[in-house]
């Protein structure tokens, strides 16, 4: 995943101390994941956590006679904040918002022109672990506009 906007987002979020204070495990692993929560034993060992994925590619096109890549993308990313304590989930969401909403500048190798919080949705997931064990999830949707390399053909 190195060299991509995804890797740059992951590294950026893992460097946010206020955010990682909530999602660092007792063995010092930072529980911010791309695409899925890893399996664990015991089953809830990887919570609370943040899982993100790209929802749309958002690549812009240059619509002139050379119809090609515009060198800019504005994909929509989903950030799923999950945990067994609803208050902790909301605290993580606030730290995520403070880290991303309105961000402009360099993020790793990526140049971010805009980072907009488009929507936010709350959910509760029942588990088979116990009658009173639920996973609370809030999903934040961010449109992250960034420059991208224009393909060249020889």
N, C-alpha and C positions, 0 to 999 in steps of 0.2 A: 504494500500500500504506500510505499515511500514515493515522494515526488508528486503527490496529488493533493488536491484541496482537502480530501478526507484526512490524509495524514497530517496536514497542517492544522486542521481543526482539532484533531485528537491531541496533538502535541500542545497546542495553545490551551485547551481546556485542562490538560494534566498539569499545566504550570500555574493554574489559578488556585492559590492557596485557600481562599475562602470556600471555594467549591470542593476541592479535594479533601478538606477537613471533614466533610460529610460522607464522602464515598471511598475513603481509604480503609482497607480491611485491617484487622489486628496484625497481620503479617506484612503490612506496609504496601500491599498491592492496591493500586488506584483502580477503582471499578468504574471506568469509563470505557465503553466498548463500542466497536463498530459492528453494526448489523444484528448481533444477537448476544444474549447473556450466556456465558459458558456454563456447562453443566457443573454442578458442585455436589459435594457430599460433606456436610448435610445439605439438603436441597436449597435452603435460603442463605447459604454462606456468601453468595455474590450480591446480596442486597444490603443496603440501598445501592442503587447504581444509576448510571446514565447510559443509555444505548441510543446511538444515532445511525441514521441511514439517509441516503439521498432518495428523495421521492420522485423528483423529475430532474432531467439533465439540464434543461434551460439554456442550451447553447444557442446563441444568436447568430443570425446569418446576414451576410452582406448581400443585399438584393439589387445588385447592378449587373452589368453584362458578364462579369466574371463570377457571379453567384458563388460565394465561398464563405468560409468561416470569418466571422467579424472579429475574432480575438477576444470575445467577451462571453461569459456565461452567468446566468442568474438562477441556479438550481434551487429547488425547494428541499430543505432538509427537515426530517422529523427527529426530534430529540425526545425520547421516552425516559422520563424520570420515574423509577419504580422503587418501592420499598414496602415494608410491613407496618410502617408508622406514617399516617397521613400528614401529620405536622412536619415530620422530617422531609417528606416528599415535597411539600410546599416550600420549605426552606431551601432545598436544593434548587427548585424551580426559580426562586428569586435570585439565587447566586448565578444560575445559568443565564437568566435575563440580564443581570448586571454585567456579565462577561461578554454577551453577544449583541444585545439590542443596541443598534446604532453604531456598532464598531466599524471603523474605517482605518485602514493602514496595512502594514505588513504583518502577515501571519505566516511564519515560516518562509517558504518560497513563494507564497501567494500574496498578491496585492488585492486587498478587499476594498471595494468601492462603496458597498452598502451591505448592511446586515439588518434586515427588518423582521420583527416578530409579526407574523401574518395571522396566527391563530393559536388557541390553547384549548385543550379538551381534557376533562377529568374522567377517570374510569376506575372501577374496582373489579379485580379479577379474583374469582373464587379459586381456592386450591384444594387439593385432595390430601393435604398435610394434616389438617384438623378442622373441626367445625368453626373455630374462631380465627382461623388464619386466612387473611386476605392479602393480596398484593394491591396496593394503591398505585395508580399510574396517572401521571399528567403528561400529555404530549404537547410540546411546543413546536410550532412550524416556523422555520426561519427561511426567508429568501436571502441567499448570500450571493451578491454580485461580485464577480472577480474577473480579472484579466486571465486569458489563457493563450497558450501558444497557437499561432496560426500554422497549419500544416504547409509544408513546402514539398514540392514534387520535382524530382530531377529526371 
